[in-house]
Amino acid sequence: MSEYPFCCRLIHKTLWLVYCYLCDIVISYFAGYSSGAVTNEMVRQKRNKLFSEEKARQLSLISRVEKIEVRHVGPPEDCVLLMNKGLSTPFNCAMREHYFY
């Protein structure tokens, strides 16, 4: 998973945590029904709906990503880092440095 940018990994982890939280909500939502009234399909549909809504909500918070150039002068060599404004750090760029060698 390290080949994805930090923001994608963060969104993935956040969505996974939301998914786990939503599973608990779905289980408690259907707890009032008798054991024969709730099917796996009903739970699956409810979970998918809640997950899709949360994913759409989080993606709507991310606006257009602006690219910036950062010039590094110093050891080991001078270079230009292409970064996402407000998202990337030099550490994120260093993680992908091996792609260019």
C-alpha distances in whole Angstrom, upper triangle without the diagonal:
4,5,6,9,10,12,10,7,11,12,10,11,14,15,14,17,19,19,20,22,24,24,26,28,29,30,32,33,34,36,39,40,41,39,41,40,36,34,30,30,32,29,26,28,28,25,23,26,25,21,22,24,22,19,22,23,20,20,23,23,21,23,23,21,23,23,24,25,25,28,27,30,30,29,27,28,29,26,25,22,21,19,19,22,22,18,17,18,19,16,14,16,16,12,13,16,16,15,19,20
4,5,7,8,11,10,8,11,13,12,13,16,17,16,19,21,21,22,25,26,27,29,31,31,33,35,36,37,39,42,43,45,43,44,43,39,38,34,34,35,32,30,31,31,28,27,29,28,24,25,27,24,21,24,25,21,21,24,23,21,23,23,20,22,21,22,22,22,24,24,27,27,25,24,25,25,23,22,19,18,17,17,20,20,16,14,15,15,13,10,12,12,8,9,13,12,12,16,18
4,7,9,12,10,9,13,14,13,15,18,18,18,21,23,23,24,27,28,29,31,33,33,35,37,38,39,41,44,44,46,44,45,44,41,39,35,35,36,33,31,32,32,29,27,29,28,25,25,27,25,21,24,25,22,20,24,23,20,22,21,19,20,19,20,21,21,23,23,26,26,25,23,24,24,21,20,17,16,15,16,19,20,16,14,15,16,14,11,11,12,9,8,11,11,10,13,15
4,6,8,6,6,10,11,10,12,15,15,16,18,20,20,22,24,25,26,29,30,31,32,35,35,37,38,42,42,44,42,43,42,38,37,33,33,34,31,28,29,29,26,24,26,25,22,22,23,21,18,20,21,18,17,20,19,17,19,18,16,18,17,19,20,20,23,23,26,27,26,25,25,25,22,20,17,15,14,13,17,17,13,12,14,15,14,10,11,13,10,9,13,14,12,16,18
4,6,5,6,9,10,11,13,14,16,17,19,20,21,23,25,26,27,29,30,31,33,35,36,38,39,42,43,45,44,45,44,40,39,35,35,35,33,30,31,30,27,26,27,26,22,22,23,21,18,20,20,17,15,19,17,14,16,15,13,15,14,15,17,17,20,20,24,25,24,23,23,23,20,18,14,13,11,10,13,13,9,8,11,12,11,7,9,11,9,9,12,14,13,16,18
4,5,5,6,9,10,11,12,14,15,16,18,20,21,22,24,26,27,28,30,32,33,34,36,38,41,42,44,43,44,43,39,38,35,34,35,32,30,30,30,26,25,26,25,21,22,23,20,17,19,19,16,15,18,16,14,16,16,13,15,15,16,18,18,21,21,24,25,25,24,24,24,21,19,15,14,11,10,13,12,8,7,9,12,10,7,10,12,10,11,14,16,16,18,21
4,5,5,6,9,10,10,12,14,15,16,18,20,21,22,24,26,27,28,30,32,32,34,36,39,40,42,41,43,41,37,36,33,33,33,30,28,28,27,24,23,24,22,19,19,20,17,14,16,16,12,11,14,13,10,13,13,11,13,14,16,18,19,22,22,26,27,27,27,27,26,23,21,17,15,12,10,12,10,7,8,11,14,13,10,13,15,13,14,17,19,18,21,24
4,5,5,6,9,10,10,12,14,15,16,18,20,21,22,25,25,26,28,30,31,32,34,37,38,40,39,40,39,35,34,30,30,30,28,25,25,25,22,20,22,20,17,17,18,16,13,15,15,12,11,14,14,11,14,14,12,15,16,18,20,21,24,25,29,30,30,29,29,28,25,23,19,17,14,12,15,14,10,11,14,17,15,12,14,17,14,14,18,19,18,21,24
4,5,5,6,8,10,10,12,14,15,17,18,20,21,23,24,25,27,29,30,32,33,36,37,39,38,39,38,34,33,30,29,30,27,25,26,25,22,21,22,21,17,18,19,16,14,17,17,14,13,17,16,14,17,18,16,19,19,21,22,23,26,26,29,30,29,28,29,29,26,24,20,19,16,15,17,16,12,12,14,17,15,12,15,16,13,14,18,19,18,21,24
4,5,5,6,9,10,11,12,14,15,16,18,20,22,23,24,26,27,28,30,32,35,36,38,37,39,37,34,33,30,30,30,27,25,25,24,21,20,21,19,16,17,18,15,13,15,15,11,12,15,14,12,16,17,15,18,19,21,23,23,26,26,30,30,30,30,30,30,27,25,21,20,17,15,16,14,11,12,14,17,15,13,16,18,15,17,20,22,21,24,27
4,6,5,6,8,10,10,12,14,15,16,18,20,21,22,24,26,26,28,30,33,34,36,35,37,35,31,30,27,27,27,24,22,22,21,18,17,18,16,13,13,14,11,9,12,12,8,9,12,11,10,14,15,15,18,19,21,24,25,28,29,32,33,33,33,33,32,29,27,23,21,18,15,17,15,12,14,17,20,18,15,18,21,18,19,22,24,23,26,28
4,5,5,6,9,10,10,12,14,15,16,19,20,21,23,25,25,27,29,32,32,35,33,35,33,29,28,25,25,25,22,20,21,20,17,16,17,16,12,13,15,12,10,13,14,11,11,15,15,14,17,18,18,21,22,24,26,27,30,30,34,35,34,33,34,33,30,28,25,23,20,18,20,18,15,16,19,21,19,17,19,21,18,19,23,24,23,26,28
4,5,5,6,9,10,11,12,14,15,17,19,20,21,23,24,26,27,31,32,34,33,34,33,29,28,25,25,25,22,21,22,21,17,17,19,16,13,15,16,13,12,15,15,12,14,17,16,16,19,21,20,23,24,26,28,28,31,31,34,35,34,34,34,34,31,30,26,24,22,20,21,19,16,17,19,21,19,17,20,22,19,20,24,25,24,27,30
4,5,5,6,9,10,11,12,14,16,16,18,20,21,22,24,26,29,30,33,32,33,32,28,28,25,25,24,21,20,21,19,16,16,17,14,11,13,14,10,10,13,12,9,12,14,13,14,17,20,19,22,24,26,28,29,32,32,36,36,36,36,36,36,33,31,27,25,22,20,21,18,16,18,20,23,21,19,22,24,21,22,26,27,27,30,32
4,5,5,6,9,10,10,12,14,15,16,18,20,20,22,24,27,28,30,29,31,29,25,25,22,21,21,18,16,17,16,13,12,13,11,8,10,11,8,7,11,11,9,11,14,14,14,18,20,20,23,25,27,30,31,34,34,38,39,39,38,38,38,35,33,29,27,24,21,23,21,18,20,22,25,24,21,24,26,23,24,28,29,28,31,33
4,5,5,6,9,10,11,13,14,15,17,19,20,21,23,26,27,29,28,29,28,24,23,20,20,20,17,16,17,16,12,13,15,13,9,12,14,11,10,14,14,12,14,17,17,18,21,23,23,26,27,30,32,33,36,36,39,40,39,38,39,39,36,34,31,29,26,24,25,23,20,22,24,26,24,22,25,26,23,24,28,29,28,31,34
4,5,5,6,9,10,11,13,14,16,17,18,20,21,25,26,28,27,29,28,24,24,21,22,21,18,17,18,17,13,14,16,13,11,14,14,11,12,15,15,13,15,18,17,18,22,25,24,27,29,31,33,33,37,37,40,41,40,39,40,40,37,36,32,30,27,25,26,23,21,23,24,27,25,23,26,28,25,26,30,31,30,34,36
4,5,5,6,9,10,10,12,14,15,16,18,20,23,24,27,26,28,26,22,22,20,20,19,16,15,16,14,11,12,12,9,7,11,11,8,9,12,12,11,14,16,16,17,21,23,24,27,29,31,34,34,38,38,42,42,42,42,42,42,39,37,33,31,28,25,26,24,21,24,26,29,27,25,28,30,27,28,32,33,32,35,38
4,5,5,6,9,10,10,12,14,15,16,18,21,22,24,23,25,23,20,19,16,17,16,13,12,13,11,8,9,11,8,6,10,11,9,10,13,13,13,15,18,18,19,23,25,26,29,31,33,36,37,40,40,44,44,44,43,44,44,41,39,35,33,30,27,28,26,24,26,28,31,29,26,30,31,28,29,33,33,33,36,38
4,5,5,7,9,10,11,13,14,16,17,20,21,23,22,24,23,19,19,16,18,17,13,13,15,13,10,12,14,11,10,13,14,12,13,17,17,16,18,21,21,22,26,28,28,32,33,36,38,38,42,42,45,45,45,44,45,45,42,40,37,35,32,29,31,28,26,28,29,32,30,28,31,32,29,30,34,35,34,38,40
4,5,5,7,9,10,11,12,15,16,19,20,23,22,24,23,19,20,18,19,17,14,14,16,13,10,13,14,10,10,14,14,11,13,16,16,15,18,20,20,22,25,28,29,32,34,36,39,39,42,42,46,46,46,45,46,46,43,41,38,36,33,30,31,28,26,28,30,33,31,29,32,34,31,32,36,37,36,40,42
4,5,5,6,9,10,10,12,14,17,18,21,20,22,20,17,17,15,16,14,11,11,12,9,7,9,10,7,7,11,11,10,12,15,14,15,17,19,20,22,25,28,29,32,34,37,40,40,44,44,48,48,48,48,48,48,45,43,39,37,34,31,32,29,27,30,32,35,33,31,34,36,33,34,37,38,38,41,43
4,5,5,6,9,10,11,12,15,16,19,17,19,18,14,14,12,14,12,9,9,11,9,6,10,11,9,9,13,14,13,15,18,18,18,20,22,23,25,28,31,31,35,37,39,42,43,46,46,50,50,50,49,50,50,47,45,41,39,36,33,34,32,30,32,34,37,35,32,36,37,34,35,39,39,38,42,44
4,5,5,6,8,10,11,14,15,18,17,19,18,15,16,14,16,15,11,12,14,12,10,13,14,12,12,16,16,15,17,20,19,20,23,24,25,27,30,33,33,37,39,41,44,44,48,48,51,51,51,50,51,51,48,47,43,41,38,35,36,33,31,33,35,38,36,34,37,39,36,37,41,41,41,44,46
4,5,5,6,9,10,12,14,17,17,19,17,14,16,15,16,13,10,12,13,10,9,12,12,10,11,15,14,13,16,18,18,19,22,23,23,26,29,32,33,37,39,41,44,45,48,48,52,53,52,52,53,52,49,47,43,41,38,35,36,33,31,34,36,39,37,35,38,40,37,38,42,43,42,46,48
4,5,5,6,8,11,12,15,14,16,14,11,12,11,12,10,7,9,10,7,7,10,11,9,11,14,14,14,17,19,19,20,22,24,25,27,30,33,34,38,40,43,45,46,50,50,54,54,54,53,54,54,51,49,45,43,40,37,38,35,33,36,38,41,39,37,40,41,39,39,43,44,43,46,48
4,5,5,6,10,10,13,12,14,13,10,11,11,13,11,8,11,12,10,9,13,14,13,14,17,18,17,20,22,22,23,26,27,28,30,33,36,37,41,43,45,48,49,52,52,56,56,56,55,56,56,53,51,47,45,42,39,40,38,36,38,40,43,41,38,42,43,40,41,45,45,45,48,50
4,5,5,8,10,13,13,16,14,12,14,14,16,13,11,14,15,12,12,16,16,14,16,19,19,18,21,23,23,24,27,28,28,31,34,37,38,42,44,46,49,50,53,53,57,57,57,56,57,57,54,52,48,46,43,40,41,38,36,39,41,44,42,40,43,45,42,43,47,47,47,50,52
4,6,7,9,12,13,15,13,10,13,13,14,11,9,13,13,10,11,14,14,12,15,18,17,17,20,22,21,23,26,27,27,30,33,36,38,41,44,46,49,50,54,54,58,58,58,58,58,58,55,53,49,47,43,40,41,38,37,39,41,45,43,41,44,46,43,44,48,48,47,51,53
4,5,6,9,9,11,9,7,10,11,12,9,8,12,12,10,11,15,15,14,17,19,19,20,22,24,24,26,28,29,30,33,36,39,40,44,46,49,52,52,56,56,60,61,60,60,60,60,57,55,51,49,46,43,44,41,39,42,44,47,45,43,46,48,45,46,49,50,49,52,54
4,6,8,8,11,10,9,12,13,15,13,11,15,16,13,14,18,18,17,19,22,22,22,25,27,27,28,31,32,33,35,38,41,42,46,48,51,54,54,58,58,61,62,61,61,62,62,59,57,53,51,48,45,46,43,41,43,45,48,46,44,48,49,46,47,51,51,51,54,56
4,7,9,11,10,10,13,15,17,14,13,17,18,15,17,20,20,19,22,24,24,24,27,29,28,30,33,33,34,37,40,43,45,48,51,53,56,57,60,61,64,65,65,64,65,65,62,59,56,54,50,47,48,45,44,46,48,51,49,47,51,52,49,50,54,55,54,57,59
4,6,8,6,7,10,13,15,12,12,16,16,14,17,20,19,19,22,24,24,25,28,29,29,31,33,34,36,38,41,44,45,49,51,54,57,58,62,62,66,66,66,65,66,66,63,60,57,54,51,48,49,47,45,47,50,53,51,48,52,53,50,51,55,55,54,58,60
4,5,5,7,11,13,15,13,14,17,18,17,19,22,22,22,25,27,27,28,31,32,32,34,37,38,39,41,44,47,48,52,54,57,60,61,64,65,68,69,68,67,68,68,65,63,59,57,54,51,52,50,48,50,52,55,53,51,54,55,52,53,57,57,56,60,62
4,6,6,9,11,14,13,13,16,17,17,18,21,22,22,24,26,27,28,30,32,33,34,36,38,39,41,44,47,48,52,54,56,59,60,63,63,67,67,67,66,67,67,64,62,58,56,53,50,52,49,47,49,51,54,52,49,53,54,50,51,55,55,54,58,60
4,6,7,11,13,12,13,16,17,17,19,21,22,23,25,27,28,29,31,32,33,35,37,38,40,42,45,47,49,52,54,57,60,61,65,65,68,69,68,67,68,68,65,63,59,57,54,51,53,51,48,51,53,56,53,51,54,55,52,53,56,56,55,59,60
4,7,10,11,9,11,14,15,14,17,19,19,20,23,24,25,26,28,30,31,33,34,35,37,39,42,45,46,50,52,55,58,59,63,63,67,68,67,66,67,67,63,61,58,55,52,49,51,49,47,49,51,54,52,50,53,54,51,51,55,55,54,57,60
4,7,8,6,7,11,11,11,13,16,16,17,19,21,22,23,25,27,28,29,31,32,34,36,39,42,43,47,49,52,55,56,59,60,63,64,63,62,63,63,60,58,54,51,49,46,47,45,43,45,48,50,48,46,49,50,47,48,51,51,50,54,56
4,5,5,7,9,10,11,13,14,16,17,18,20,22,23,24,26,28,29,30,32,34,36,39,41,42,46,48,51,53,55,58,58,62,63,62,61,62,61,58,56,52,50,48,45,46,45,42,44,47,49,47,45,47,49,46,46,50,49,48,52,54
4,5,5,6,9,10,10,12,14,15,16,18,20,21,22,24,26,27,28,30,32,33,36,38,39,43,45,48,50,52,55,55,59,59,59,57,58,58,55,53,49,47,45,42,44,42,39,41,44,46,44,41,44,45,42,42,46,46,45,48,50
4,5,5,6,9,10,10,12,14,15,16,18,20,21,22,24,26,27,28,31,32,35,37,38,42,44,47,49,51,54,55,58,59,59,57,58,58,54,52,48,46,44,41,43,41,39,41,43,46,44,41,44,45,42,42,46,46,44,47,50
4,5,5,6,9,10,11,12,14,15,17,19,20,21,23,25,26,27,29,31,34,36,38,41,43,47,50,51,54,55,59,60,59,58,59,58,55,53,49,46,44,41,42,41,38,41,43,46,44,41,44,46,43,43,47,47,45,49,51
4,6,5,6,9,10,11,12,14,15,17,18,20,21,23,24,26,28,29,32,35,36,40,42,45,47,49,52,52,56,57,56,55,56,56,52,50,47,44,41,39,40,38,36,38,40,43,41,39,42,43,40,40,44,44,43,47,49
4,6,5,6,9,10,10,12,14,15,16,18,20,21,22,24,26,27,30,32,34,37,39,42,45,46,49,50,54,55,54,53,53,53,50,48,44,42,39,36,38,36,34,36,38,41,39,36,39,41,38,38,41,42,40,43,46
4,5,5,6,9,10,10,12,14,15,16,18,20,21,22,25,26,29,31,33,36,38,42,45,46,50,50,54,55,55,54,54,53,50,48,44,41,39,36,37,36,34,36,39,42,40,37,40,42,39,39,42,43,41,44,47
4,6,5,6,9,10,11,12,14,16,17,19,20,21,23,25,28,31,32,36,38,41,44,46,49,50,54,55,54,54,54,53,50,47,44,41,38,35,37,35,33,35,38,41,39,37,39,41,39,39,43,43,42,45,47
4,5,5,6,8,10,11,12,14,15,17,18,20,22,23,26,29,30,34,36,39,41,43,46,47,50,51,51,50,51,50,47,45,41,38,36,33,34,32,30,32,35,38,36,33,36,38,35,35,39,40,38,42,44
4,6,5,6,9,10,10,12,14,15,16,18,20,22,24,27,28,32,34,37,40,41,44,45,49,50,50,49,49,48,45,43,39,36,34,31,32,31,29,31,34,37,35,32,35,37,34,34,38,38,36,39,42
4,5,5,6,9,10,11,12,14,15,17,19,21,23,26,27,31,34,37,40,41,45,46,50,51,51,50,50,49,46,43,40,37,34,31,32,31,29,31,34,38,36,33,36,38,35,35,39,40,38,41,44
4,6,5,6,9,10,11,12,14,15,17,19,22,25,26,30,33,35,39,40,43,44,48,49,49,49,49,48,45,42,39,36,33,30,31,29,27,30,32,36,34,32,34,37,34,34,38,39,38,41,43
4,5,5,6,9,10,11,12,14,16,17,20,23,24,28,30,33,36,37,40,41,45,46,46,45,46,45,42,39,35,33,30,27,28,26,24,27,29,33,31,28,31,33,30,31,34,35,34,37,40
4,5,5,6,9,10,10,12,14,16,19,21,22,26,28,32,35,36,40,41,45,46,46,45,45,44,41,38,35,32,29,26,27,26,24,26,30,33,32,28,31,33,31,31,34,35,33,36,39
4,5,5,6,9,10,11,13,15,18,20,22,26,28,32,35,36,40,41,45,47,47,46,46,45,42,39,35,32,30,26,27,25,24,27,30,33,32,29,32,34,32,32,36,37,35,38,41
4,5,5,6,9,10,11,13,16,19,21,24,27,30,33,34,38,39,42,44,44,44,44,43,39,37,33,30,27,24,25,23,21,24,27,30,29,26,29,32,29,30,33,35,33,36,39
4,5,5,6,9,10,11,14,17,18,22,24,27,30,32,35,36,40,41,42,41,41,40,37,34,30,27,25,21,22,21,19,22,25,28,27,24,26,29,27,27,30,32,30,33,36
4,6,5,6,9,10,13,15,17,21,23,27,30,32,35,37,41,42,43,42,42,41,37,34,31,28,25,21,22,21,20,23,26,29,29,26,28,31,29,28,32,33,32,34,37
4,6,5,7,9,12,15,17,21,23,26,30,31,35,36,40,42,43,42,42,41,37,34,31,28,25,21,21,20,19,22,25,29,28,25,28,31,29,29,33,34,33,35,38
4,5,5,7,10,14,15,18,21,24,27,28,32,33,37,38,39,39,38,37,34,31,27,25,22,18,18,17,15,18,21,25,24,22,24,27,25,26,29,31,30,32,35
4,5,5,8,11,12,16,18,22,25,27,30,32,36,37,38,38,37,36,32,29,26,23,20,16,17,16,15,18,21,24,24,21,23,26,25,24,28,29,28,30,33
4,5,7,10,13,16,19,22,26,28,31,33,37,39,40,40,39,37,34,31,27,24,21,18,18,17,16,19,23,26,26,23,25,29,27,27,30,32,30,32,36
4,6,10,11,15,18,20,24,25,29,31,35,37,38,38,37,35,32,29,26,23,19,16,15,14,13,17,20,24,24,21,24,27,26,26,29,31,30,32,35
4,7,8,11,14,17,21,22,26,28,31,34,35,34,34,32,29,25,22,19,16,12,12,11,11,14,17,21,21,19,20,24,23,23,26,28,26,28,31
4,6,9,13,15,19,21,25,27,31,33,35,35,33,31,28,25,22,18,16,12,11,11,12,15,18,21,23,20,21,25,24,24,26,29,27,28,32
4,6,10,13,17,19,23,25,29,31,33,33,31,29,26,22,19,16,14,10,10,11,12,14,18,20,22,19,20,23,23,22,24,27,25,26,30
4,7,10,13,16,19,22,25,28,29,29,28,25,22,18,16,12,10,6,7,9,8,10,14,17,18,15,16,20,20,19,21,24,22,23,26
4,7,10,13,17,19,23,26,27,27,26,23,20,16,14,10,8,6,5,8,9,11,14,16,18,16,15,19,20,19,20,23,22,22,26
4,7,10,13,16,19,22,24,24,22,19,16,12,10,7,6,5,6,9,10,9,12,13,16,14,13,16,18,16,17,20,19,19,22
4,7,10,13,16,19,21,21,20,17,14,10,8,6,5,6,6,10,11,10,11,12,15,14,12,16,18,16,17,20,19,18,22
4,6,10,13,16,18,18,16,13,10,6,6,5,6,9,9,12,13,11,12,11,15,14,11,14,17,16,15,19,18,16,20
4,6,10,13,15,16,14,11,8,6,5,6,7,10,10,13,13,11,10,9,13,13,10,13,16,15,14,18,18,17,19
4,6,10,12,13,11,7,6,4,6,9,11,14,14,16,17,14,13,11,14,15,12,13,17,16,15,18,18,16,19
4,6,9,10,8,5,5,6,7,11,12,16,16,18,18,15,13,10,13,14,12,12,16,16,13,17,18,16,17
4,7,9,7,4,7,9,11,14,16,19,20,21,22,18,16,13,16,18,15,15,18,19,16,19,20,18,19
4,6,6,6,9,11,13,17,18,22,22,23,23,20,17,14,16,18,16,14,18,19,16,18,20,18,19
3,5,7,10,13,14,18,19,23,24,25,24,21,18,14,15,18,15,13,17,18,14,16,19,17,17
4,7,9,13,14,18,19,23,24,25,24,21,18,14,15,17,15,12,15,16,12,14,17,15,14
4,6,10,12,16,18,22,23,25,24,20,18,14,16,18,15,13,16,16,13,14,16,14,13
4,7,10,13,16,20,21,23,22,19,17,14,16,17,14,13,17,16,13,16,17,14,15
4,7,10,13,16,18,20,20,16,15,12,14,15,11,11,15,14,11,14,14,12,13
4,7,10,13,14,17,17,14,13,11,14,14,10,12,15,13,11,15,15,12,15
4,6,10,12,14,13,10,10,8,11,10,7,9,12,11,10,13,13,12,15
4,7,9,12,12,9,10,9,12,10,8,11,13,11,11,15,13,13,16
4,6,9,8,5,7,8,11,9,7,11,12,11,13,16,15,15,18
4,6,5,5,8,10,12,10,10,14,14,14,15,19,17,18,21
4,6,7,9,11,14,12,12,16,17,17,18,22,21,21,25
4,6,8,12,13,12,13,17,17,18,20,23,23,23,26
4,7,10,11,9,11,14,14,15,17,20,20,21,24
4,7,8,6,7,11,11,12,14,17,17,18,21
4,5,5,7,9,10,12,13,16,17,18,20
4,5,5,6,9,10,10,14,15,15,17
4,5,5,6,9,10,13,14,16,17
4,5,5,7,9,12,13,14,16
4,5,5,6,10,10,11,14
4,5,5,8,10,11,12
4,6,7,9,11,13
4,5,6,8,10
4,5,6,7
4,5,5
4,6
4
